[in-house]
Amino acid sequence: MGYYTRVFTSANKSLFSDLVLVFAILTIYPSMVQLKTEGMGKSFRSWKAIVVSMICVFALSPVIAFTLAPSLGNSSVGLGFVTANIAPASSASLGYVLIAGGSLELATALAVLSLAVAIPAIPLFLDIYSRNLAATASVRPIMTSVIYILVLQFIIGQVTRFILIRYRGSDYVGKTIKPHLSLATMHSMFALIFVLVDKEAGVIISKPEIVGYIIGYQTAIIVGLLLLAIVVSRALRLSYEDHQSVAFISVTKNQSVTAAIATMALSSSAALAPAIIPMIQPVIAIIYIHLEKPVRRIFAYRRRAVFSTSTH
């Protein structure tokens, strides 16, 4: 559809950019309202899980993206691919953890921590990556977009949550309106993907190999980090519940944030990666959820039986 309406899209670039921001905010804001930050202090004591997750999110994932992005052939697309791999987790990540039987408290703490670290990390990594590229990335507009999309939405979402809990009760937020917020997030994400693909339809049709590369590279990154998380979590003797929190928070990224940053601070082509990655990211996450039984067996540690003998 976007390919046949590309003349209209090209003539109304500002309209489509505004739509990307609107749908990105409509995707992010409900998830920030659902983010349960109260009572998660104890989870920050799980320092092993936190270290593993932060290394995966802000060390391994960016390094791998830095290595693969130049082969995409377009510096702007590569810049968007890097941004997609340093974005924080989304509320969908918490949903995956819940379904997989992981520790929701630890997952929430990791999600909040990744959001906090992403605020300075995203401008820093993009500045480092873009120094030797034709498509440079200015730190100031990137920082502005991060504050507008992440910080402001987090504050507004948490204030909304506090007001609703104060006057309507925690059950109202946690049960009554939760399905509606989830539905709003999902529909907004679908609309966002539609607009992003519509904007980049010309590139997708004329250079379909870029789509294949993005899907292939992102699949490799997600699967590789999942396997590494299993090995490291097993070596550190983390519980199955803690491992699942680390795994899903580390590999699932909030592509709405990436799309908004690309639209506000980068270029139109940089939005191609966040348009394509949602086609594969949830598929791999759900496949991994279906591997629950074998993964549980990996973390079923044998405990030494302690016998006491008595003399009669």
N, C-alpha and C positions, 0 to 999 in steps of 0.2 A: 504493500500500500504506500509506504514511504517513498519507494522508488518512482512510482508513477505520479506522486504529488511533490516531487523534489523541487520543482520550480516554485511552487507555493511556499514550501518550507524555507527555501533559500531567500525568498523575498520577505519572510517574516521571522528572521533569526531571533530577534529580540523577544517576540511572542513565545517562541519555543523555549528560549532560555528561561523566561519567567515561569513557564509551565513546569520546567524541570525543578526549579527552586520550590515552587508551590507544592508539587507532589512529593519532593524530598522532605520538606518540612512536615507534611501530612503523614509521611511514613515514620519519621523520627520522633515527633512529638508524642504520639500515643505510646510508643515504646518507652519513652522517658517517664511517662506517668505510671506505667506498669513496673518500672525498675524499683524493686523493694530494697531501699538502702538502710532502713531502720533494722537494728538488731543483727547486723552482720559483722560486728567488731571482732567476735571470736574467730571468724574465718581467716582474718589476717594473721593469725598465729600459725597457719599452715604454710610456713615459709618455703618448704620444699616445693609444694605445688605452685606457689606464686613465682618462685625463681624459674621453674621449668616453663611455665606459661609465658612469662615476660621474655625469656630468651627466644622462645619460638616466635612470638609476635613481633618483637622489636630488634631481633638480631638475625635469626635464620631466615625468616620470611623476606625481610628487605634485601638481604644479601643474595638470596636466590633470585628475587625479582630483578635486582640490579644486573645479574648475570644474563638472564633470559630476555629482558626488555629490548636491548639493542637489536636482537634478531627479528623483531617484529617489523623492521624496515621503515617505520615512521616514528620519528623522535617524539612527536606529540602522543601517539598511541602508546608508546613505551612509557612515557611519563604518567599516563593514566593507569597503566598496568602496575607501575610501582606504587602509585597512590592507593590502588585497590588492595595492595598487599600490606599496607601499613595502617589501614583503617582499623578502628576498634571493633569489637564484637557488637552484635545487634541483639534485640530482644528475642529474635528467632533462635539465637544461640542458647538462651535460657530455656526455650521451649524444647530444644533437642535434648538438653541435659535432663529436663524433667521426664521426658518420654523414656530416655535411656536408663533412668533410675540413678542418676548421678546426684551429687551434693548441690542442691540449688543454692544454699547459703554461700558455699565457696564459689560457685559459678557467678553469683551476683557480685561478690567481692572482687573477683577477677575482672568482671566486666567493667565495674566502676574504676578499678585501678588502670585497666587498659585504656579507658576513656581519658583518664587524667594524664597518663603518659603520652597519649597520642597528640595532645594539644601542642607540646613543644616538639614532639618527634616528627610529625608530618611535615612542617615547614623545614626542619633541619635535614631530613632525608631527601626531600625534593630539591633543596638547595644543593646538596652534595651531588646528587645524581645529574642535575641539569647543568653543572658548571662547564662540562665539555660537550654540550649539545647545542645544536642550532636553535632548538626551541627551549630557551631559558625560562626558568620559573622564578618570578620575583617573590621574595619572602613576605613582603608586607601584605599584598592581596591574599596570599595563601593563609597567613596568620589571621587576617580579617575574616576570611571565609570559615576557618576552623572555629573561631570565637562565635561567629553568627550561627553556624550549623550545629556545633557540638556544645559549647559552653552555654550559650543562651537557651538552646532547647532543653538542655539538662536542667538548668535553673528553673525555667518556666514549668517544665514537666514535674519537677519535684515540688515546686510551690503548689501547683494544681493538686498533686497527690496529697500534700499536707492539708490543704483546705478541705478536700473531699473527705479525708479520714477524720478530720476534726469535727465536721458538721454532719457527715453521713455514716461514719464508721468504717472500719477496715474491711468488713465483709462486703460493703458496697463497692469498694475499689477492687478487692481481691476476687469477688465472685459476680456481683450484679453487672457491673459495666465492663468487666474484663473481656467477655466475648465480643462486645461491641468495639472495644479498642483494638482487639486483635483483628477483627474483620476490617476495620478502617485502615489499619496498617497494611493488611494484605491487598486490599483493593487499591490503595495508594501506590503500593509497590508495583502492581500490575500496570497501573496507569503510567507510572514513571518509566518502567521498562519500555512500554509502547512508545512514549515520546522520545526516549533516547534512541531506540532502534529506528524510529521514523526519521529523526535528525540525521542519522548516520547510514541511512539506507543506500545512498549512492556508493559509499565506500564498501559496505557489506556485499553489494551485488557485484561491483567491479573488481573487488579484491577479496573473494571469499576465503582465500588461504589465511588471511589475518585472523578471521573468526576461528578457523581450525587451530591456528597456533595458540590463540588466547585460551580456548577450551582445553587444548592439550597441555599447555604449560600450567594452567591453574589446577588441572586434575593432578598433574605430577607433584605440584607443591602441596596440595591438600593431602594426597595419599602418603607422600613422603613424610610430612610432619606428623600425620597420624601414626605411622609405623614407628617413627622416632619417639613420639610421646609414649607409646606402649613400652618400648625398650627401656627408656629412661625411667618411666614411672615404675616399671617392674624392678629395675635395679635399685631404686630408692624405696622400694616396698610401700608405695602409696596404695591406698585402698582402691577398689574398683570405682567407688563413688567419687573419690577425689580425682582419679584419672579421667573419668568421663567429663568432669568439669574442666579440667586442663585441656583435654582434647578438643572439645567443641568451642570453647572460648578462644583457643589458639588458631583454629583453622577456618572458622566462619566469620566473615567480615561484613560490616555494614556498608553495602554498596550504594545506599542512598547518600551517605556521607561523601563517598568518593565522587558520585555524580554531581553533587552540589558544589564541591570544591573545584572539580574540573570546569563546571559552567561558570563559576564566579571568578576563578583565579588562573585557570590554565587556558585550554583551547577547546574547540568543538570536538576535535579528533580524540582528545584525552578522555572524552565521555564514552568512547567505544567499549573500553574494558568493563566499566561498571554496567554497561548495557548487556554484555555477553555473559559475564561471570555468573549472574543469577540463574542462567540456564543450566549450569552444571553444579554449582555449590550445594543447593539443597538435595540434589539427586545423590551425591556422594554421602552427604550427611545422613540421609535416610537409609542408604545401603549399610552404612556403619552401624546405625541403630539396629538393623536386622541381624548384625553379627554379635548381638548382646551375649548369647550363650558362650560362644568360644572365647570372647574377651573376658567374661567372668571367670572362666576356667584358668585363664592366664594369671588372674589376680587372686586365685583361691590358694592363698599361702598355707602351707602345712604348718600346723602349730605343734610344738613338742608337747606330748602328753606328760603331765607330771603326776607320778604315782606316789602315794604315801603308803608306807607299810607300817603295820601296827603289830606289836607283840602281845599275845594274850597268855 
